[in-house]
Amino acid sequence: MFARSVSLAVVFFLMASCAALDGARHSRTFVLRLRPGQELKTELATLAREQGLEAASVTSAVGSLTDVSLRLANKEETTRWQGHFEVVSLSGYLSAGEFHLHMAVSDGEGRTIGGHVMEGNRVYTTLVVSIEEHLDLRYRREFDPASGYDELVIERR
């Protein structure tokens, strides 16, 4: 019965915390299972907002997509594909305010493409994403004159 209830859960929370010698918790882990038709960015933003995440990292992702939307390197526009794709990598950071993710997907011939995750990545059969929240950190962005972009600033809470 336990296996059945876990498989039906859209999100379940694991108290997988890292303990220091003082017993303080420094992280907690979330596992999000997306179902057919759900959109990746929308679901991650909902989790981050509902859980009040201030600094988290994607630690793994396994699953498939029918619609892929990525911004390729040094491009302004979003490139879109339709078909059946395996997620071979998803990495990045997120907080309740914003996030920055990169993803690589492969097609049925093994061709792989990757880039910045944009809106419009729809799940085919399932997509399981593991996220680790860093309880002693806070993420925010500020303008960096060296790059010309708003860049990540990491602060201690």
C-alpha positions in Angstrom: 0.0 0.0 0.0 2.8 2.4 0.8 4.4 2.0 -2.7 1.0 2.7 -4.3 0.4 5.9 -2.2 3.9 7.2 -3.0 3.4 6.5 -6.7 0.2 8.5 -6.7 1.6 11.5 -5.0 2.5 14.5 -7.2 4.9 15.8 -4.7 6.3 14.2 -1.6 8.7 15.6 0.8 11.7 13.7 2.1 13.3 14.7 5.4 16.7 14.0 3.9 18.5 16.5 5.9 22.2 16.8 6.2 23.2 17.1 9.9 26.2 18.9 11.2 27.8 17.9 14.5 25.6 20.5 16.2 22.5 18.7 14.9 21.4 21.6 12.8 19.7 20.8 9.5 21.3 22.4 6.4 19.2 21.0 3.6 15.9 19.3 2.8 15.0 17.4 -0.3 11.8 17.6 -2.5 10.9 15.1 -5.2 8.4 16.3 -7.7 6.7 13.8 -10.1 5.2 15.5 -13.1 2.5 13.8 -15.1 1.6 13.8 -18.8 0.8 17.3 -20.1 2.2 19.2 -17.1 4.6 22.0 -17.9 8.1 22.0 -16.3 8.6 25.6 -15.4 5.1 26.1 -14.2 5.3 23.2 -11.8 8.8 24.1 -10.5 7.6 27.7 -9.9 4.6 26.5 -8.0 6.7 24.2 -5.8 9.2 27.0 -5.1 6.5 29.5 -4.3 4.3 27.1 -2.1 7.4 25.9 -0.2 8.9 29.4 0.1 12.2 28.2 -1.3 15.0 30.8 -0.9 17.9 28.7 -2.3 17.6 25.3 -4.0 19.4 23.3 -6.6 18.1 20.7 -9.0 20.0 17.5 -8.2 18.5 15.1 -10.8 15.8 14.6 -13.3 14.5 11.6 -15.2 11.7 11.4 -17.7 10.3 12.3 -21.1 8.8 15.3 -22.9 6.6 15.8 -26.0 7.2 19.5 -26.3 10.7 21.0 -25.8 11.3 24.8 -25.5 14.9 26.0 -25.1 16.9 29.1 -25.6 20.0 28.0 -27.3 23.5 29.5 -26.6 23.9 33.1 -27.5 20.3 33.3 -29.0 17.5 35.7 -28.0 14.6 33.6 -29.3 13.1 30.3 -28.0 13.5 27.2 -30.2 10.8 24.6 -30.0 10.6 20.9 -30.9 7.7 18.4 -30.8 8.1 14.6 -30.7 9.3 12.2 -28.0 12.4 13.2 -26.0 14.3 11.8 -23.1 15.5 14.3 -20.5 19.2 13.4 -20.1 20.1 16.4 -17.9 18.4 19.2 -16.0 20.5 21.5 -13.8 20.3 24.8 -12.2 18.9 26.7 -9.2 15.6 28.0 -8.0 14.0 30.1 -5.4 10.4 31.4 -4.8 11.3 34.6 -6.8 13.0 33.1 -9.9 15.2 30.4 -11.2 17.7 29.5 -13.9 17.7 26.1 -15.5 19.5 24.4 -18.3 18.3 21.1 -19.9 19.6 18.6 -22.4 17.2 16.2 -24.2 17.7 13.4 -26.7 15.5 12.2 -29.5 14.9 8.6 -30.8 18.1 8.7 -32.8 20.2 9.7 -29.7 20.7 13.3 -31.0 21.0 15.6 -28.1 20.4 19.3 -27.8 20.6 21.5 -24.8 20.0 25.1 -23.6 18.2 27.4 -21.2 14.8 26.1 -20.1 11.9 28.3 -21.4 8.1 28.0 -21.0 6.6 25.1 -23.0 8.3 21.9 -21.9 5.4 19.4 -21.6 5.7 16.0 -20.0 5.2 12.9 -22.2 4.9 10.0 -19.7 6.5 11.2 -16.5 9.3 13.5 -15.2 10.7 13.1 -11.8 12.8 16.0 -10.5 14.8 16.0 -7.2 15.5 19.4 -5.6 17.7 20.1 -2.6 16.9 23.3 -0.6 19.9 24.9 1.1 18.5 26.1 4.4 21.4 28.3 5.3 21.5 30.2 2.0 19.5 32.8 0.1 19.6 33.5 -3.7 19.0 36.8 -5.4 20.1 38.5 -8.5 21.8 41.9 -9.1 23.4 43.6 -12.0 27.0 42.7 -12.7 28.8 45.3 -14.8 31.4 42.7 -15.9 28.8 40.5 -17.6 26.1 43.1 -18.3 23.4 40.8 -16.8 21.7 40.3 -13.5 23.7 37.5 -12.0 23.3 35.2 -9.0 24.3 36.5 -5.6 24.5 33.9 -2.8 24.0 35.1 0.8 24.0 33.4 4.2 20.7 33.5 6.0 
